[in-house]
Amino acid sequence: MWNEYRLVGRSIPSCRPNTVDDEERSLTTDLSNRIPMEVYENVIEHMDQCTLYSSALVCQAWNPRASYLLYLTILITSRASYDLLVKQLRTSPRVQRWLQSTRQVALGEHWTDSVTPFLDAFPLVFGHACPALQGLNIGYVLRPNMHPTFHVALRQLHRLVSLRLHHVELSNSTQLRRIVCAFPCLKELALDAVLLLHPQLPQSAGGRPQNDPSRGSCNIRPKRLQVVSDTDKHVQTFGRTADWLISSGICSSLAELVTAFYGTHTELAIEHVNRLLETAGQSLTSFYCHSDLNLLHRSPCNLVHNTALRQLTVRLNVDPYQPTEVSEWADTANELRGVFSTVRSYQLEHITVHFRFVLPSPVNEENFAQSCKQLDSDSRGLHDVMVRPYFHVLAEAKIEIEVECWVDSEDDRKDEMDRFVSAMKPILRRLFAPWHDRGVVKVNVTSTTTKLWAE
């Protein structure tokens, strides 16, 4: 049975025989009997799932804690694993007991070509079996034509505080509303690659839907909202999701907003992100912004309404070796100036700017030098913004450098990455000079290589 489920977020190493003789690894009975049970339980807390399977079978004393951890978070990947869990729920008192402590359930975490649905019955079957359930993660298996009892039975999960929908297609905002508003205690909502296939009502030119039940107020008031769109199709239809998030009142008391958009048309989402920021207003204290597209002198966000902001994270994907006239790196000072110039909070304490550099092969050093020269020239306007009173309480400006290289041979390009990082550090110190002079800038570097395999 355990092979059918796995813990979300836990690494699952393959179970291989020990290379050391078990006799050499085991403790004597006299010694093991003197170790308090609390010590064993603390060790079990840090076990990976493969080891938990074994530890649950070691002895009667170990079984309760190991089994509790195994069922604390459950991942159901297919109809077969769902049917097995249902069977055990009906026939095993132990499974019934363990499910009473389950905190997280993930359904359809990964794409599958299975056409046999199982999500429709989940809330009806497990609503009472998992009274402590606090987090629900639904991906791929959620369909536009769910059985009507699914939405009704969702209300049995009334203690849910965290909901994530990812890589799902819904009919319209009414279906989204019926799912989200089923959980009155919801504090965290994540909509990752959620596609609303149709607008709620046909829109007349220049107008918005009227008398739309999906646009009514929702009683939930989450503190954290995450919105991710990972394809152009999701980005282009994000406005439908934003319309509902705003009209439902969900954004009116947000403390944290996370947005990430990938693709070639992410500029289409900027307007809607700014609408979310405006609606959140003074309640927002933390904002994370990631856009794949170089915005060419346009700010990816407008923070003028968020006067209580304490934490800001901006993530930029940059190719530093493009020609200067189209260089994302050359325009970085202008882009950051566009972001920081909209800050109106006197409480901003932490700023993180994450640069992701993907080094091509070969690199064009002349382009890089010209872009750096342009960057230095444009930095004055950024520096003027950095000394504004809104940044006087800034305690930390964390600059994260992520360098990625694609390699097609045994050469891992480590020396090349080291040279790039060494060249980049003084450039970034100049870019953030006013904050660096105050001693609040901290630079972190990570580097990875990805091997290209020949066909």
Helices and strands as residue ranges (DSSP letters): G 2-4, H 22-25, H 29-34, H 37-45, H 49-55, H 63-70, E 73-76, H 79-91, H 93-99, E 104-107, G 119-121, H 122-126, E 135-139, H 148-153, G 154-156, E 162-170, H 173-180, E 188-196, G 213-215, E 224-229, H 232-236, H 238-247, G 250-253, E 256-261, H 267-280, G 281-283, E 286-291, E 311-318, G 324-326, H 332-340, E 350-359, H 365-386, G 389-391, E 396-407, H 414-431, H 433-437, E 441-451
